[in-house]
Amino acid sequence: MANPRHQEQGSQSAEQSEHKVAEEATRATRNIADFGARAASTRADMLQSGMETVRHIWESSAELTSSLTKRTSDQFGRTLGLAGGESDATAQQASRNLSAIMQTSLALNEGVRKVSDEWFKFARARIERAFEHVDKAMRSRTPQELAAVQTEAVRDNLEDMLQSTQRIAELSQQTANEASRKLSEGLGRAA
């Protein structure tokens, strides 16, 4: 006959083991969710900072280019002894070139905005899916179920990353095409 005390200790040991597994799963899931949230926040901050820097650089470059173009065309005209009309033509050409550059810059800025929107969309979706996976992990009753949830989470992350990266590549290509078109149009008018 089995010892009831021995069975009770074995039952308590099994419950303690299950409790430890559940605690570890909860802790691991919480760590994954925290990491995902911090990573998304960091990416968003970096992207915002980068966009502000690019905008500031473009604005500063445009002002500097405009000023230098005016001065250069005036000096060039004086050096060649061009009359006021010829100097004006040179300034107008430089102005058209600057306009083409600005239109191209606007197209590039719009492309950066679209890419950043795609990254934010990806981050938001990942956070939502992370909570779904945490929920599933919390409902897991066996280590095998927990492992299945974790591998599903990794697979979902990879799939979403690949889809988002592909979309960003498409947006980047569209942006490059649009910027090239704007530049060509601007230079075509200038010719």
N, C-alpha and C positions, 0 to 999 in steps of 0.2 A: 504494500500500500504506500502511496506517495505521501510524503511529509507535507502537510498543509502549510506549514511555516516556510518551507523551501519553495513551494509554489508561489506563495505570497511575495517572497523576496524576488523571485524571478519576474513576477508580474510588475513589481515596483521598478525593477531594473529596466524592463522593457519600456515602461512608461517614461522613466527618466531619459532613456536613450531617445525615444520619440520626441520628448520635450526638447532635448538638446539639439536634435536635428532641425526641429521647427524653429528654434531660436537662431541657429546658424543660418538657416534659409532666410529667415526674416532679416537678419543682420546683413547678409550678402545682398539681398534684394534692395534693402534700404541704401546700402553703399552704392550699388549700381545706379539706382535712381538719383542719388545725390551727385554722383559723378556725371551722369547725363545732364542733369540740370546745370551743374557748374560749367561743364563743357559748352553747353548751348549758350549760357550767359557770357562766357568768355569769348566765344566766337562772335556773338552779337556785338559785344563791346569793341572787339578788334575791328570788325567790319565797319561799324559806325565811325570809329576813329580814323580808319583808312579812308572812308568816303569824305570825311571832313577835311582831311589832309589833301586829298586829290582836288577837292573843290577849291580850297585855298590856293593851292599851287596853280590851278588853271586861271583863277582870277588874277593872281599876282603876275603870272606869265602874260596874260592878255594886256594888262596895264603896261608892263615893261615893254612888250613887243610893240604896242601902239606908240609909245614914247620913242623907242629906238627907231622905229620905221620912219617916223616924222623927221627925226634928227638926221638919220642916215640919208633919206631922200633929199633933204635940204643941202647937206654937205656934198652929196654926190652931184647934185645939180650945180652947185657952186664950183666944184672941182672941174667939171666938164664945161663950165661956162654956159650952161643951159639957161635959156630965158625963163621967165616966170611960168609960162604956159607949159614948157617941157618939164619943168620941175614939178608942176602940178600934176601932169600926166603920170610921172613917176610916183608921186604920192598917192594918186588914185589907184594905180596898179598895186602898190603896197597895201593900200586899204582893202582892195578886193581880196588880195591874198590873205590878209588878216581875217576878213570876213569868212573866207573858206575854212581857215583854221578854227575859228570860233564855232562854225556850224558843225565841223567834225568833232570838236570838243563836246558840244551839246549832245551829239549822237553817242559819243563814248560815255558821257555821264549818265544818259538814259539807260545804256546797257549795264553800267555798274549798278544802277538802281534795280533793274530787273534781276540781276544775278543776286544781289543782296536779298531781295524779296524771296527768291527761290531758297536761299539758305535759311531765312527765317521760317519759311513754310516747312522745310525739312526739320529744323530744330523743334518747332511746335509739334509736328507729327510724331517725332521721336519721343518727346516728353509724354504725350498722350499714350503712345504705345507702351512706354516704360511702365506707366501706371497700370495698364491692362495686364502686363506681364507680372507685376508685383502682386496684383489681385490673384492671378492664377497661381502664383507661387505660394501665396498664403493659403490657398485652398488645397494645395498638394498634400496628400496623405502619406506618400511613400517617397523615399529618396529617388526612385525611378521617375515618379511623376515630376518631382522638382527638377531633375536633370533634363527631362523632356521640355519643361517650361523654359529652362535656361538656354537650351540649344535652339528652341524656337525663337527666343529673344535675339540671340546672336544672328540667326538666319534672317529674321525680319530686319535687323539693323543693317546687315549687308545688302539685302535687297533694296531697302529704302535709300541707302547711300549710293548704290549703283544707279538707281533711277534718277536720283537728284543730281548726281554728277553728270549723267548723260544730258539731262535737261539744261544744266548750267553750261555744258559744252555747246549745246545747240544755241543757247542765248548768246554765248560769247561769239560764235560764228556769225550769227545774225548781226550782232553789234559791229563786228569787224567789217562785214559787208556794207552795212549802212554808213559807217564812218568813211569807208573808201568811196562810196557813192557820193556822199556829201563833199568830200575833198575834190573828187573828179569834177563834180558839177561846179563847184566854186572856182576851180582852176580853169575849167572850160569857159566860164563867163569872163574870166580875167584875160584870156588869150585874145 
